[in-house]
Amino acid sequence: MKKLSYGISWICIVLLLCMAYYGSYELGQKKQKEQLQTEHIQNETREVNSDGKNAYVLKEKNGEVQVYQSDGKTLYESTGIPVSALPQEMQEEITNGKSIKDSASLYSFLENYSS
């Protein structure tokens, strides 16, 4: 009888160890899959931002600086910054359509020139 209970105990222990190993393996696979998805999204984002196109274009409209998306037609934001308040060189760039490569550069520009 004791041998039977020891045998059952060992089987239960081995089963528990197998279940724990399988659970840790599945958890590792899930984390690896999430990491690969995150890397894939980051790579896609880099490709979009580094494909030679500009993320934003600054243009003058009604005497104010307007931010357009990279197509130059879709209005992204109206800044309220008067073009006349900018340095002459910057006014010329904006009149010709100043390209901004990413959001960080855009917000840096807006921070520097807004009142």
N, C-alpha and C positions, 0 to 999 in steps of 0.2 A: 504494500500500500504506500509506504514512504517513497519507494522508487518511482511509483506512478505520479505522486504529487511533485517530486523533484523534476521529473521529466516534463510535466505540464508547466511547472514554473520556468524551466529553461526555455521551453517553446514560447511562452509568453514574453520572456525577456528578449529572445531573439526577434520575435515579431515586433515588439516595441522599438528595438534598435533599427530594424528595417524600416519601420514607419517613420522614425525620426530622420534617418538618412534620406529617405525619399522626399520628405517634407523640406529638408534643407536643400536638396537638389532642385526641387521645383521652385523654391524661393530664389535660388541663385539664377535659375533660368529666367524667371520673371524680371529680376533686376537687370540682367544682361539684355533682355529684349527691350526694356524701357530705355536703357542707356543707348542702345543702337538706334532707337526711334528718335531720341533727343539729338544724337549726332547727325542723323539724317536730316532732321528739321534745320539744324544749325547750318549744315552744308548747303541746303536749298536756299536758306536766307543769304548766305555768303554769295552764292551764285547769282541771286537776284540783285544784290547790291554791288557786285563786282563785274557785271556783264558789260560794262562800258556805258551804261545808261545812267543818267542822274536821277536821283530819287525825287528832287524838287527843282522847280525853276521859279526864280523871283522875277516879277514883272511889275511895271508901273501901270496903274489904272486909276483914272480920276485923281492924279496927284499923290496916290498912296502906293505903298509896296504891297503887292498881293503875292501869295505863295500858291503855286500851281503844282500839281503832280507832274511826274516826269513827262507826260504827254504834252505838257504846256497848255492844255485846254481845260482840264478839270481843276476847278478852284479848290484848294486845300484849306486855305485860311486867309482871311483878310486881317492884315496886321495893324492897320491904323497908323502906321509910321509914314509921315510925309516924306516924299522923295526929296523935297527941297531941304530937309534937315540932314541929309546925308552928305558926305564929302563928294566933290565933283566927280572923281574917278568912279566912286561907287554908283553915283547917279547914272553915269554912262553905261556901266555894266548892267544895271537893272533895266535901263531903257532897252538894251540889246537882249535881255533875258539872261540873268545870272544863274548859272547852274550850281546847285548845292548837292553834294554827293550822298548825304545821309541825314538822319534825324538829329544826331548830335551836332553836326555842323549847322543845321538849320536853327536849332535852339540856341546855339552859341551866337549866331548872327542876330537873332531876335533879342537876346539878352543884351547884347552890346549896343544895339541901335534903338531899342524902345525906351520910352521915357519913364 
